[in-house]
Amino acid sequence: MNFISNIIAQQQMSANDLQNAMTIATQIQADAQKQQMERWKILQDTQTKIFEIQQDVTVNKAKTQDKMYQKWDEYIRG
């Protein structure tokens, strides 16, 4: 009888260990997914900022060219 109760106790311990391992694995997976989402958000923010900077540069180049053309036109008509 004692032998059987020892086997049952060992099986319960093994089942508890397995459950703990599965819980830890689930937590690790959730943390990895959270980190991946954070990296994706950072990537999106970075791409948005780069696009905005490129747009600003394009607009500023066009304004500068317009100003230079106006100055040249004033000089010629002068």
N, C-alpha and C positions, 0 to 999 in steps of 0.2 A: 504494500500500500504506500509506503514511504517513497519507494522508487517511482511509482506512477505520479505521485504528487510533485516530485522533483522534476520529472519530465514536463508535466503541465506548467510548472513554474518557469522552466527554461523556455518553453514555447511562448508563454505570455511575455517574458522578457524580450524574446526575439521579436515578437509582434510589436511591442512597445518601441524597440530600437528601430524597426522598420518604419513605424509611424513617425518617429522623430526625424529619421533621415528624409522621409518624404516631405515633412514640414519644412525642413531646412532647404531642401531642393526647390520647393515652391517659393520660399522667400528669396533665394538666390535668383531664380528666374524673374520674379517680380522686380527685384532691384535692377537686374540687367535691363529689363524692359523700360523701367523708369529712366535709367541712364541713357538708353537709346533715344527715348523721346526728348530728353533734355538736349542731347547732341543735335537732334533734328531741329529743335526750336532754335538753337544757336546758329545752325547752318542757315535756316530761313531768315533769321534776323540779319545775319552777315550779308547774305545775298541781297536783301532788301536795301541795306545801307549802301552796298556797292552800286546798285542800280541807281539810287538817289544821287550818289556822288557823280556817277557818269552823266546823269541828266543835268545836274548843276553845271558840270564842266562844259557840256554841249551848249547849254543856254549861254553861259558866260563867253564861250568862244564866239558864238553868233553875235552877241552884243558888242564884243570887242571889235569884231570885223565891221559891224555897222558903224561904230564910232570912228574907226580908222577910215572907212569909206567917206563918211561925212567930213572929216578933217581934210582928206585929200580933195574932195569936191570943193570945199571952201577955199583951199589953197589955189586950185586951178581957176575958180571963178573970181578969186580974189581981190 
